[in-house]
Amino acid sequence: MTQYLDFEKPLAEIEGKAEELRALARANENMDVSAEAKALDSKAATMLDELYRSLTPWRKCQVARHPDRPHCKDYIEALFSDYTPLAGDRNFADDHAVMGGLARFNDRPVMVIGHEKGNDTKSRIERNFGMARPEGYRKAVRLMDLAARFDLPVITLVDTPGAYPGKGAEERGQSEAIARATEKCLQIGVPLVSVIIGEGGSGGAVAFATANRVAMLEHSVYSVISPEGCASILWKDAEKMREAAEALRLTAQDLKQLGVADRVIAEPKGGAHRHAAEAITSVGGAISDMLADLDGKDAKALIADRRKKYLDMGGKGLAA
């Protein structure tokens, strides 16, 4: 069953009427509603195109958070073979908000790491809604070290509202763990490519996305803070999240202009949640291209390339 966002309610009504007509026709074999249903389908397709042609930053946030959007687990199952999950930080516990392990991408051995939000109530609670604790970032550091030791490219899939801000996480050194993961991204002498597949929230995302190449899905977002959090701090009113989303310049298009993202991956009409297989295929193509772009570079060149990217960041598009 399709889940509609707030701004999609008019579309929901039209698609709902078309389905009602078809249900009536199924119940009454003598009823022919094909012409009426087809007209409603055409109207719905036009409306969908118009809605997604020029989404506001806040609407992009809503799309990026859509529960039916493909998650890290979906990408790993579709794009990678021989996936062998690796668990735990060898210190405290295994964080189920972060999944990762050895795999093959286009028959090439790689290390894949990503945030997993879950897709139903049980799995979302188990995965802590994609909000990693310190042990999740320490697991990521362990996996990146392992990849560097065996000269394996690292692919990260980012989809998190941010690192978990709970008391236990803070007691176990949340900020230090995020800093160590970010530092490790900058240090490893193997290709590191990252894709923002949904939300890229705060330092929790930066710890995975400090990469040689960063791609963003067309309707994903990447920001230092959520629009609601920003609005609460600046205006003491979380309901001003629309204004905050505009000010944060968190869309893939803005970040490409600023040099934070290297490429924007087009999504199917209506967003990745409507055509997950098509979106996953597009992400696979982008990963392949980014890895090819880094082929032939030695460890020193890869580290220098990454360092330059982040030293130069923000120099583009600031006058816009």
C-alpha positions as CSV (number, residue, x, y, z in Angstrom):
1,M,0.0,0.0,0.0
2,T,1.4,3.4,-1.0
3,Q,2.1,5.8,1.9
4,Y,1.5,9.4,0.9
5,L,3.3,12.4,2.2
6,D,1.3,15.5,3.3
7,F,1.9,17.4,0.1
8,E,0.8,14.4,-1.9
9,K,-2.8,14.3,-0.5
10,P,-4.4,15.6,-3.8
11,L,-2.6,12.9,-5.6
12,A,-3.8,10.3,-3.1
13,E,-7.4,11.3,-3.8
14,I,-7.1,10.8,-7.5
15,E,-5.2,7.5,-7.3
16,G,-7.7,6.4,-4.7
17,K,-10.7,7.2,-7.0
18,A,-9.0,5.2,-9.8
19,E,-8.6,2.2,-7.6
20,E,-12.2,2.5,-6.4
21,L,-13.4,2.3,-10.0
22,R,-11.3,-0.7,-10.6
23,A,-12.6,-2.4,-7.5
24,L,-16.2,-1.8,-8.6
25,A,-15.4,-3.3,-12.0
26,R,-13.9,-6.4,-10.4
27,A,-17.0,-6.8,-8.3
28,N,-19.3,-6.3,-11.4
29,E,-18.2,-8.0,-14.6
30,N,-20.6,-6.0,-16.7
31,M,-19.2,-2.7,-15.6
32,D,-16.6,-1.1,-17.9
33,V,-14.7,1.7,-16.2
34,S,-11.4,1.4,-18.2
35,A,-11.8,4.8,-19.9
36,E,-12.6,6.7,-16.6
37,A,-9.8,4.9,-14.8
38,K,-7.3,5.6,-17.5
39,A,-8.2,9.3,-17.5
40,L,-7.7,9.4,-13.7
41,D,-4.3,7.6,-14.1
42,S,-3.3,10.2,-16.7
43,K,-4.3,13.0,-14.4
44,A,-2.4,11.4,-11.5
45,A,0.8,11.0,-13.6
46,T,0.7,14.7,-14.6
47,M,0.2,15.8,-11.0
48,L,3.0,13.5,-9.8
49,D,5.3,15.0,-12.4
50,E,4.3,18.6,-11.3
51,L,4.7,17.8,-7.6
52,Y,8.3,16.4,-8.0
53,R,9.5,18.8,-10.6
54,S,10.3,21.6,-8.1
55,L,10.2,20.3,-4.6
56,T,11.0,22.8,-1.9
57,P,13.9,21.9,0.5
58,W,11.4,20.9,3.3
59,R,9.5,18.6,0.9
60,K,12.8,17.0,-0.1
61,C,13.4,16.3,3.6
62,Q,10.0,14.6,3.8
63,V,10.8,12.5,0.7
64,A,14.3,11.6,2.1
65,R,12.6,10.3,5.2
66,H,9.8,8.3,3.4
67,P,9.5,5.0,5.2
68,D,9.2,3.1,1.8
69,R,12.5,4.5,0.5
70,P,15.1,1.7,-0.1
71,H,17.5,1.4,2.8
72,C,21.0,0.2,3.3
73,K,20.0,-3.5,3.6
74,D,18.0,-3.2,0.3
75,Y,21.1,-1.8,-1.5
76,I,23.4,-4.4,-0.1
77,E,21.1,-7.3,-1.1
78,A,20.6,-5.9,-4.6
79,L,24.0,-4.6,-5.6
80,F,26.5,-6.8,-3.7
81,S,27.2,-10.5,-3.8
82,D,28.9,-12.8,-1.2
83,Y,28.1,-10.3,1.6
84,T,29.6,-11.4,4.9
85,P,28.4,-9.2,7.8
86,L,31.0,-8.3,10.4
87,A,29.7,-7.5,13.9
88,G,30.9,-5.6,17.0
89,D,33.5,-3.1,17.9
90,R,35.5,-5.6,20.0
91,N,35.0,-3.3,23.0
92,F,31.4,-3.0,24.1
93,A,28.7,-4.4,21.7
94,D,27.4,-4.6,18.2
95,D,25.3,-1.6,17.1
96,H,22.5,-2.7,14.8
97,A,22.1,0.8,13.4
98,V,25.3,0.2,11.5
99,M,25.7,-2.7,9.2
100,G,28.8,-3.6,7.3
101,G,31.0,-6.4,6.0
102,L,33.0,-7.9,3.2
103,A,31.3,-8.3,-0.2
104,R,31.8,-8.2,-3.9
105,F,30.7,-5.3,-6.1
106,N,30.7,-6.1,-9.8
107,D,32.8,-9.1,-8.7
108,R,35.4,-6.8,-7.0
109,P,36.1,-7.4,-3.3
110,V,35.0,-4.4,-1.2
111,M,34.1,-3.4,2.3
112,V,30.6,-1.9,2.5
113,I,29.3,0.0,5.6
114,G,26.0,1.8,6.1
115,H,23.3,3.1,8.4
116,E,20.2,0.9,8.5
117,K,16.9,2.4,9.7
118,G,14.7,-0.7,9.5
119,N,11.4,-1.1,7.6
120,D,8.8,-2.0,10.2
121,T,8.2,-1.2,13.9
122,K,10.2,-4.2,15.2
123,S,13.3,-3.6,12.9
124,R,13.2,0.2,13.4
125,I,13.4,-0.3,17.2
126,E,16.2,-2.9,16.7
127,R,18.1,-0.6,14.4
128,N,17.4,2.5,16.6
129,F,16.0,4.3,13.6
130,G,19.4,4.5,12.0
131,M,20.9,6.5,14.9
132,A,24.2,4.9,15.7
133,R,25.8,4.7,19.2
134,P,29.6,5.0,19.8
135,E,30.0,1.3,19.2
136,G,28.6,1.7,15.7
137,Y,31.2,4.2,14.8
138,R,33.9,2.1,16.4
139,K,32.7,-0.9,14.4
140,A,33.0,1.3,11.2
141,V,36.6,2.2,12.2
142,R,37.4,-1.4,12.7
143,L,36.0,-2.3,9.2
144,M,37.8,0.6,7.6
145,D,41.1,-0.6,9.2
146,L,40.4,-4.1,7.9
147,A,39.8,-2.8,4.4
148,A,43.0,-0.8,4.4
149,R,45.0,-3.8,5.5
150,F,43.7,-5.9,2.6
151,D,43.6,-3.1,0.1
152,L,39.8,-3.1,-0.4
153,P,37.8,-0.1,-1.5
154,V,35.3,1.1,1.0
155,I,31.7,2.0,0.0
156,T,29.5,3.7,2.6
157,L,25.7,4.2,2.4
158,V,24.5,7.1,4.5
159,D,21.0,7.3,5.9
160,T,20.7,8.6,9.4
161,P,18.9,11.5,11.2
162,G,22.1,11.8,13.2
163,A,24.1,10.0,15.9
164,Y,22.1,8.8,18.9
165,P,22.1,11.5,21.6
166,G,21.2,9.3,24.6
167,K,22.8,9.4,28.0
168,G,24.5,6.0,27.6
169,A,25.9,7.0,24.2
170,E,27.4,10.2,25.7
171,E,28.9,8.2,28.6
172,R,30.6,5.9,26.2
173,G,32.2,8.8,24.2
174,Q,29.8,9.5,21.3
175,S,31.6,12.6,20.1
176,E,35.0,11.0,20.3
177,A,33.8,7.9,18.4
178,I,32.4,10.2,15.6
179,A,35.7,12.1,15.5
180,R,37.7,8.9,15.2
181,A,35.5,7.6,12.4
182,T,35.9,10.9,10.5
183,E,39.7,10.8,11.1
184,K,39.8,7.2,9.9
185,C,38.0,8.2,6.7
186,L,40.7,10.8,6.0
187,Q,43.6,8.3,6.8
188,I,42.9,5.1,4.9
189,G,44.9,4.6,1.7
190,V,42.2,2.9,-0.3
191,P,39.4,4.4,-2.4
192,L,36.5,5.6,-0.3
193,V,33.2,6.4,-2.0
194,S,29.9,7.4,-0.2
195,V,26.3,7.7,-1.3
196,I,23.7,9.7,0.7
197,I,20.7,7.5,0.1
198,G,18.2,9.3,2.4
199,E,19.1,11.6,5.3
200,G,22.6,12.7,6.0
201,G,22.3,14.1,9.5
202,S,25.0,16.0,11.3
203,G,28.3,14.4,12.4
204,G,26.6,11.0,12.4
205,A,26.7,11.2,8.6
206,V,30.0,13.0,8.2
207,A,31.7,10.1,10.0
208,F,30.8,7.9,7.0
209,A,30.8,10.4,4.2
210,T,34.3,12.0,4.5
211,A,35.1,10.3,1.2
212,N,37.0,10.7,-2.0
213,R,33.8,10.9,-3.9
214,V,30.3,11.7,-2.5
215,A,27.1,11.1,-4.4
216,M,23.6,12.1,-3.3
217,L,20.3,10.8,-4.6
218,E,18.3,13.6,-6.1
219,H,15.8,13.9,-3.2
220,S,18.2,13.1,-0.3
221,V,19.4,15.7,2.1
222,Y,22.7,16.3,4.0
223,S,23.1,18.9,6.7
224,V,24.8,19.9,10.0
225,I,21.4,19.7,11.8
226,S,17.8,18.7,11.1
227,P,15.5,21.6,10.0
228,E,13.5,21.1,13.2
229,G,16.5,21.3,15.4
230,C,17.8,24.3,13.5
231,A,14.4,26.1,13.9
232,S,14.3,25.3,17.6
233,I,17.7,26.9,18.2
234,L,17.4,29.9,15.9
235,W,13.7,30.8,16.3
236,K,12.8,28.8,19.4
237,D,10.0,27.3,17.3
238,A,10.3,23.9,15.6
239,E,7.4,24.7,13.4
240,K,9.7,27.0,11.4
241,M,11.4,24.0,9.9
242,R,10.4,25.1,6.4
243,E,12.4,28.3,6.7
244,A,15.3,26.4,8.4
245,A,15.4,23.9,5.5
246,E,15.7,26.8,3.0
247,A,18.5,28.4,5.1
248,L,20.5,25.2,5.6
249,R,21.0,24.6,1.8
250,L,20.7,20.9,2.5
251,T,19.5,19.6,-0.9
252,A,21.6,17.5,-3.3
253,Q,21.5,20.3,-5.8
254,D,22.8,23.0,-3.3
255,L,25.5,20.7,-2.1
256,K,26.7,19.8,-5.6
257,Q,27.0,23.6,-6.2
258,L,29.0,24.0,-3.0
259,G,31.3,21.2,-3.8
260,V,30.2,19.0,-0.9
261,A,28.6,16.4,-3.2
262,D,30.4,15.4,-6.4
263,R,27.4,14.1,-8.3
264,V,23.6,14.0,-8.0
265,I,21.9,10.7,-8.9
266,A,18.5,11.1,-10.6
267,E,15.6,9.4,-8.9
268,P,12.6,7.9,-10.7
269,K,9.5,10.1,-11.1
270,G,7.8,10.3,-7.7
271,G,11.0,9.4,-5.7
272,A,13.0,6.3,-4.9
273,H,10.2,5.0,-2.8
274,R,7.9,4.5,-5.8
275,H,10.4,2.6,-7.9
276,A,13.0,1.2,-5.6
277,A,14.6,-1.2,-8.0
278,E,15.2,1.6,-10.5
279,A,16.7,3.8,-7.9
280,I,19.0,1.0,-6.6
281,T,20.2,0.4,-10.1
282,S,21.1,4.1,-10.6
283,V,23.0,4.1,-7.3
284,G,25.0,1.0,-8.4
285,G,25.9,2.8,-11.6
286,A,27.1,5.8,-9.7
287,I,29.2,3.7,-7.3
288,S,30.8,1.9,-10.3
289,D,31.7,5.3,-12.0
290,M,33.1,6.7,-8.8
291,L,35.3,3.7,-8.1
292,A,36.5,3.8,-11.8
293,D,37.5,7.4,-11.3
294,L,39.8,6.4,-8.5
295,D,41.4,3.4,-10.1
296,G,45.1,3.6,-10.6
297,K,45.7,6.0,-7.7
298,D,48.1,4.8,-5.0
299,A,47.5,5.3,-1.2
300,K,49.4,8.6,-1.1
301,A,47.4,10.0,-4.0
302,L,44.0,8.9,-2.6
303,I,44.8,10.5,0.8
304,A,45.9,13.7,-0.9
305,D,42.8,13.7,-3.1
306,R,40.6,13.4,-0.1
307,R,42.4,16.0,1.8
308,K,42.2,18.5,-1.0
309,K,38.5,17.9,-1.4
310,Y,37.8,18.9,2.1
311,L,40.2,21.8,2.2
312,D,38.5,23.2,-0.9
313,M,35.0,22.6,0.4
314,G,32.6,25.5,0.4
315,G,34.7,27.5,-2.1
316,K,32.1,26.9,-4.8
317,G,28.7,28.6,-5.0
318,L,29.0,30.7,-1.9
319,A,28.0,33.9,-3.7
320,A,24.8,32.2,-5.0
